[in-house]
């Protein structure tokens, strides 16, 4: 049977994108123990790949007004 290392933290942040890192920084600044879990290497999060993708989202009504929809 495999053994696992157990770590205890006050706050556990899932995801090391921009929001996750900011949350971890703020929690740490408040003096609590922070654990950060990510599925890939730090700095390779999806925030880097999004490049403003949220700004490109459109509502269905935009298509009906003659705007280009993706």
N, C-alpha and C positions, 0 to 999 in steps of 0.2 A: 504494500500500500504506500502511495506517495505521501510525503509530508508537505504541508504548506506553511509558509511564513505568514503570520498574522500581524497586521499593523492596525493600530487604532488611531483615529483622527476625530477631531470635533466636527470638521466639515469635509465632505467628499465631493469633489467637482468632477463630473463626467464630461469629457471633451476638452481638448486643449486648443480650440479655435480662439478667435478674438474674445468672445464673450466668456468662455471658460477661463482663459488666462486672466482676464480682468476680474472675474469673480474670485479666483484664487488669490490674486494680489490684494484685493480689498479685504478678504477674510483674514489673510495673514497679517495685514496692517492692523486689524482689530485685535490681534494677539491670540488667535486660536490656531490649533494644529490643523494643517490643510493637507489632504491627499488629493492628487490629480491623476486621473485615469484617462488615457487616450489609446486609440487603436493603432496609431502609427507613431512615427518619430515626432518629437516636438518641432514645430516649425513647418510641418507638412499637413496642417489641418485644412479643412475645406474652405475656411474663411479666405485663404489666399486664392483659391480657385474660383470663388464666387464673383469677385471683381464687380460688385454692385448689382448682382443678379436680382436682388429684391426690387430694385428700381425698375426692372423690366417687366414686372408682373402687371397684367391687365385684367380688368373686370370684363365680364361678358358684354356689358352695355357698351364698352369702348368699341367693340367690333361693329356694333349696330350703328354707331355714329360715323362710320366711314374711316375709322382709324385702322392702321395696319395691325393685325393680330398675328402672333407667332404660333 
